[in-house]
């Protein structure tokens, strides 16, 4: 999906609503999936380094014993944590 030496950060912000899928995130490097998760279940991560974003997701209270998932802004908090980690420009959520 990305050439050797390349990195790709993918936000799927408008998934198939008919199948009730939520937004998701994938990070690929050198053509390999490094980490990925659904915004609905950020504590279930996959890829070669599934815990790459564990510190920022924990700091944002999105996973771990202090997780605060009863808020309406969880998707925005996830995007903010990821964009800060990767130093990405601000992403506008629809």
Beta strands, then each sheet from edge to edge (+ up, - down):
strand 1: 7-12
strand 2: 24-29
strand 3: 32-38
strand 4: 45-46
sheet 1: 1+ 2- 3+ 4-
end
